[in-house]
Amino acid sequence: MGLRIVVTVKYVPDATGDRRFTEDTSTDRESVDGLLSELDEYAVEQALRIAESHADAEVAVVTVGPDDAMDALRKALSMGADKAVHVNDEDIHGTDAIGTSAILAKAIERTGYDLVVSGMASTDGTMGVVPALLAERLGVPQVTLVSEVTVEGTTVKGRREGDAATEQLEARLPAVVSVTDQSGEARYPSFKGIMAAKKKPVDSLDLDDLGIEAIEVGLGGAWTQVESISARPARTAGTIVRDEGAGGKQLAEFLATRKFI
């Protein structure tokens, strides 16, 4: 068996749409189109690049979500992934990041893996903690927030860019890796890829298949909860500084009153 790569992906509301919350403070996913999280596209791309350099490598994509989440899996399959796993159960609604990591870990163990690749965060929750939680649950090393990732033998290597320095990281497989949006532009699915995706296997699972009790996940089992929400204030008209000889002074005073200078 070659290198087994699993990519975790998420179906999210389109970030360019008018996203809102429902009365129970959850994200309103019905009023805006959904798609594969852009940050997860980078993870799929890096997984495919690694697979292309390894004989007999296999890329599986895993998601947790409702029926429409199949769209995210189809996008990843059309990019080149070999198979998909969809965990879908009504009792999952309202699950937080901790619960999601528990579901993903069980699904990944069932699928089999050598390397797990994730995006740096989802574009809806933007918590960025699931890769670390996954590594903890799976009991494997984590190499997170890397802009470059390679696999050499039984070692995964990554480069993490910081404000003051660049770190070179490595870990023994099996491991969990998260990649940033600086890791390389994701490929566009070709027509051939889109047609081929329709024939690729998709394994549909529920909580019973994974041995997870409904009470452990969902809104009732969440460790975190949104207490309240409020709409972002409307933009107000800006201050116009007209330069009639004292524009520089007016601008300095404006910045000083706001403690920018």
NUBAMAR-398425 format. One record per atom (N, C-alpha, C): x, y, z. Coordinates in pm, whole numbers, plus 50000, padded with zeros to 5 digits. Layout:
BEGIN
XYZ;...
***
This chain:
BEGIN
500854988050000;500005000050000;500885012550000;500585021949911;501365034149903;500995044050012;501465056149995;501215066850092;499735070150096;499135069450213;497705072550230;497565086650287;497015095550206;496845109550246;495365112450263;495005118250376;493625122250402;493565137350417;492665143750345;492495158150353;491155161250417;491165169350521;489915173650584;489435186350515;488175186350472;487615197950403;486275201650466;485855214050439;484615218850498;483775226350395;482465224050402;481485231150320;481065243550398;481315255250343;481105267850417;480255277450335;479615287250401;478905297650327;479885306150247;479485310250130;480325318550045;480685331450118;481985333850134;482455345650208;482055358750141;481755358150011;481365370449940;479875373149951;479125363750009;477685365450023;477325373350149;476055375950166;475555383350283;475265373350394;476315370350471;476185360150575;475485365750700;474585357750756;473825361950874;473765350550974;473185353951092;472975343951196;471485341151212;471165329351260;469785325851289;469445330251432;468195328351472;467775332651605;468495325151716;468955312851687;469655305151791;471175307751786;471575318651718;472955323551709;473875314551625;473305305151550;474135297151460;474165303951323;475125300151241;475245306051108;474075301951021;473465311750955;472365308950863;472955303950731;472885290950710;473485284950591;472475283250477;471225287050501;470205285350399;470095297550308;470485309150357;470265321550282;471455325450195;472495317350191;473675320550111;474225307650051;474775308549933;475335296749867;476535291449946;476715278349938;477855272150005;478875267049904;480075264449953;481145259449866;482265253449950;483235247549882;484425242449950;485225254250003;485555253950132;486335264750193;487585267450111;487805280050077;488955283649995;490265279150059;490355280350190;491595276350258;491815261250251;490725253550237;490875239150223;491325235250082;491065243949983;491555241349849;493085240449848;493735248549930;495195247949939;495635234549996;494865229350092;495205216350150;495055205250047;493985205649968;493795195749862;494945196549761;495315208749724;496395210649628;497695204649678;498065207249803;499315201949856;499285186849866;498135181249901;498005166649908;498205160549770;497645166849667;497785161749531;499225162749483;499905173649519;501315175149479;502175164349542;501905161549670;502675151049738;502395137549672;501115134949642;500735122149581;501375120349444;501505131249370;502085130449236;503555126349237;504205128349351;505625124949361;505865111749434;504775104449460;504895091649529;504085080949456;504725070149423;504045059249354;502985052949444;501845049849383;500735043149453;500145051349568;500385064449569;499785072949673;498295074349647;497525075949754;496065077549743;495635089449827;494755097649770;494255109549840;492765107849865;492375108149993;490975107550033;490595120750098;489405125650070;488925138050133;487775134450227;487775140750343;486775137850445;486095150850487;484765150450498;484035162050547;482955157850643;482565167050730;481455165250823;480455176150791;479235172350753;478265182650719;476985176950661;476045185750627;474735181550574;474835176350431;473675173450370;473645168050234;474425176850136;474255190050149;474885199250054;476415198950062;476955193450170;478415192750184;479035183750077;478205175950009;478685167849898;479325176649791;478845189149779;479405198249679;480895200749704;481265201849833;482675203849867;483495191549830;482935179749855;483645167449821;483805166049670;482755169449595;482825168449450;483895177749394;484025189649453;485055199049407;486445192849429;486655187249546;487955181149576;488225169149487;487195161149461;487355149549372;487655153949229;487025164749187;487265169649051;488655175649036;489235180149149;490615185149146;491605173749130;491205161649173;492095150249157;492125140249270;491405142849381;491375133349491;490755120149443;491125109049507;490715095849461;489385091049518;489095094849642;487855090349703;487455100149813;486225098449864;485725107949964;484955100650073;484905107150189;484135102250303;483265113650352;481955111150361;481005121350404;480315116650531;480565123750642;479895120850768;478695130150780;477515124350779;476275132150776;475275126050873;474855133850971;473915129051072;473195141151130;471885140351147;471115151551200;471605155751338;472125146451416;472585149651552;473895157551553;474515159451437;475765166951430;475515181951432;474305186451395;474025200851387;474385208051517;475155218651505;475555226451622;476865222051684;477515212051627;478785207151682;479875217851674;480655219351781;481735229251780;483035222751731;484125230151738;485405225351685;485875212851758;485655212251889;486095200651966;485325188151924;484015189551908;483215178251863;483545174151720;483775184151636;484135181251497;485425173351489;486385176951572;487665169651571;487475155151613;486535152651704;486275138951748;485665130751634;484755136851559;484125129951446;485145127351336;485925137551304;486935136151199;487965125451235;488385125251361;489395115551403;488905101251382;487655098651419;487095085251400;486985081651253;486555091451171;486425089051028;487785086650962;488795093951007;490145092550951;490745078950990;490535074951115;491025061851160;490365050651080;489095052351052;488365042150975;488885041650831;489215053150776;489685053950637;491095048550623;491925050750725;493325046950719;494155058450664;495295061150725;496075072850687;497535071450724;498365078850651;499745081050688;499985095950715;499245104150638;499375118750651;498005125050641;497705133950735;496465141750732;496825156150698;496155161950598;496425175650556;495165183850575;495305195450639;494175204450662;494535218550619;493515226750596;493735240850575;494065247450707;494535259750704;494945266650826;493755270250915;492565271450856;491335274650929;490195273550831;488965273350881;487805274050791;487455288750771;486815291850661;486495305750633;485215310250701;484535301350774;483355305750849;483675306950998;484165296351060;484495297051202;485825303751229;486795301851139;488145307751147;488845305251281;488585293751344;489235291051473;490655285851455;490875277451354;492225272651327;492765262751428;491905256051505;492385246951609;492175232251576;491365229351474;491025215351445;492255206951412;493235211651333;494405203251306;495125198851434;495305208051527;495975204551653;495135194751735;493825196951737;492935187851809;492965173951747;493005173551614;493075160751544;494345153151581;495475160251579;496745153851613;496695147951754;496105155451846;495995150751984;495125138251992;494005138351921;493085126851927;493685114551859;494415116851751;495025105751679;496325101051744;496875109351833;498125105851901;499325106351810;499345116351719;500455117451624;501015131651627;502215133851571;502805147351569;502005156751479;502185169651500;501555179751415;502615189451362;502475192951235;503325203051172;502355213251112;502155224251182;501045233251146;501525246351084;500615252451007;500805265650948;502055266350863;502205256650774;503375256450687;503025261550547;503985268050485;503775273250350;504395264050245;505105253950291;505705244150201;505745230850273;505335220050207;505325206950272;505765196250173;506595187150220;507065175850140;507115163450227;507105151950162;507255139250233;508445131950174;509385128350259;510575121150218;510685108550303;510425097350242;510435084750316;509315084550419;509695083250545;508705083050653;508695096250731;509185106850667;509275119850733;508525130450651;507745138650720;507095150050656;507845162650700;508145171250603;508885183450630;508065195550587;508195206350663;507445218450630;508215231050666;507865241950596;508485254950625;507405264350676;507645270150793;506715279650854;507315293550850;506575302850790;507055316650777;506585324950896;507515331550966;507185340251076;507535354551044;507165363851133;507475377951110;508975380651114;509685373351199;511105376051217;512015364651172;511425353051144;512265341551109;511445331151033;512155321950971;511545310650901;511965297850972;510985289451005;511275276951075;511185265150978;512095255850990;512055243350916;511635232351014;510495226050986;509925216351078;509875202551012;509925192251093;509745178851040;509195169751148;508535159051103;507955149451196;507895135751130;507865125651212;507735112051160;506275109251127;506045102051019;504705097550986;504305086051076;503015084851106;501885093251064;501905106751136;501325116851068;501335130351124;500185138351066;499935149851129;498925159351082;499635172151039;499265177450924;499855189650871;498745199550837;498965212350866;498055222750816;498855232550732;498265236650619;498975245350525;498285258950516;499075269150488;498545282750478;498155285950334;497615297950317;497235302350183;498435307150102;499635305550156;500865308750085;501555296250032;500885284950040;501515272250004;501485269249855;500725276749778;500675274249634;499265274849582;499065281349468;497725283049411;497075269549383;495825268149423;495095255749399;494705254549252;494775242749198;494455240449058;492945241349032;492595244848909;491185244848869;490825230948818;489655226048853;489235212948800;489065213648648;489585203748579;489405202948435;488065196348404;487615197448280;486355190848241;486475175748262;487655170348227;487895156148246;487805152448394;488375161248479;488335158748623;486925159248679;486135168548629;484745169948674;483945157448638;484135152448517;483415140548474;483885128248551;485195127248574;485735115748646;485265115448791;485055127248850;484645128048990;483305121149015;482455120748913;481125114648929;481205099648951;482335093448912;482465079048924;483335074849042;483885084649113;484775081349225;483955077649348;484465068449431;483695063549546;483545073849658;482345074449715;482055083049830;481435074349939;482105073550051;481625065450164;480815074350257;479515071150273;478625079150359;478515072550496;478815080350601;478815075150737;477935083550827;477445077450936;476755085051039;477435082451172;476885088051279;477525086651410;477595072151457;476565064251425;476575050151464;477745042751399;478025046051273;479135039651203;480465042451272;480555054251334;481805058451397;481855055151547;480765049751600;480735046451742;480695058551832;480065069351785;479965081751864;478525083751908;478325086552036;476985089152088;476555103352053;475285105052022;474765118251984;474995128552094;474975124152220;475135133452332;476545139452336;477495132952270;478885137652272;479105149352177;478225151052079;478385161351978;477105169751968;476985177451860;475805185851846;475855197751940;474805205751937;474765217552021;474775214052169;474125202952206;474075198852346;475405194252399;476255188952311;477545184052356;478685193752331;478345205652284;479375215552251;480045221052376;481345222852370;482115228752480;482105243952472;481735249152358;481675263652339;480285267552289;479875279552319;478545284052279;478555299052255;477855303352151;477715317652122;476605323152210;476925332652296;475955338252389;475065348752324;475645356952238;474865367552174;475525371852045;474755378151959;475265383151833;474715397151808;475405404751728;474915417951690;475445421351552;474665428551476;475065432051340;476195442051343;477055441351244;478155450951233;477565464751206;478025475151277;477495488751254;477705493051110;476745500551059;476875505650922;478035515350914;478655515850798;479775525050780;479275539450783;480055547950846;479725562150849;480595569650750;480145581350713;480925589350618;482255593350681;483315592850603;484615596250654;484815611350663;485895615250727;486235629450739;487065633650618;486625644250552;487355649250435;488205661150477;489495660150450;490425671050480;490755678150348;490335690350337;490595698150215;491865706550236;492785704650146;494065711550158;493975725550096;493865735250186;493835749250141;495015756750202;496095749150220;497305755050276;497665749450412;496665743650482;496925738150616;496495723550624;496465716650507;496035702750503;496885693550588;498195695550584;499085687150661;498835688250810;498595700650857;498325702850999;497025696251039;495985697850955;494685691850986;494785676650992;495545670950898;495705656550896;496435651751021;497475658851062;498225655151182;497325655751306;496515666351315;495605667751428;494575656451431;494085652951312;493105642051302;493715628951352;494935625851309;495605613651351;495955613751499;496335625551549;496725626851690;495545624651782;494375629851746;493185628151831;492775613451842;493145605451743;492835591251744;494025582851788;495075589851835;496265583551891;497005574551792;496935578351662;497725571251562;499155576751558;499315589151604;500645595151610;500805602051744;
***
